[in-house]
Amino acid sequence: MIYKYLDRAFFIDIAICLFLVLGAYIYKYNLLMIVKLPSLVELDGFRQSLVTLGVMMIGFLMTIITVLVTFKEGFEKTINKKEKVDNVFDQKTSIKEKFYSLGIYKKVANVFIYSTFEIGLAILNLLLFQINIFNFSDYFSFVNLIISFLLISFTLLRSFYVFKLFLDNHLS
């Protein structure tokens, strides 16, 4: 189940957020009875914190992508130095060889690339709301902030999970 999510994570995250926006719009008055809207100053402070967190996470994800590329280049150099075996059945395949030769490497790299893209969209969304190009209500600004927070959270959890799998593969 988790691997199906990882293959289409960007679209699933966007669909979940759109569903939540629709639900927040439909149940607006019920939610306003339960949730106290923060002031605009509090919303702006949280928005700035999310932008800062998002920018830091994009840097982290770019570092992970760089590590992936560096590991692959180093691994390819060691493969080229490996002695050739006459019989395919005598050849031993390590977990790292399987990781880089079966296309798993590309899937892992794509998770991090799409995560970077997703966080970038969330930051762009937050910045557009911060400069007040559009005149949205406080409620919609609050919902937008929550949705951006969820997008960044989904992305972080997914990236940390895949990075853990990557490290487990390379440290074993």
Secondary structure, 3 states (H helix, E strand, C coil): CHHHHHHCHHHHHHHHHHHHHHHHHHCHHHHHHHCCCCCHHHHHHHHHHHHHHHHHHHHHHHHHHHHHHHHHHHHHHHHHHCCCCCCHHHCCCCHHHHHHHCCHHHHHHHHHHHHHHHHHHHHHHHHHHHCCCCCCCHHHHHHHHHHHHHHHHHHHHHHHHHHHHHHHHHHC
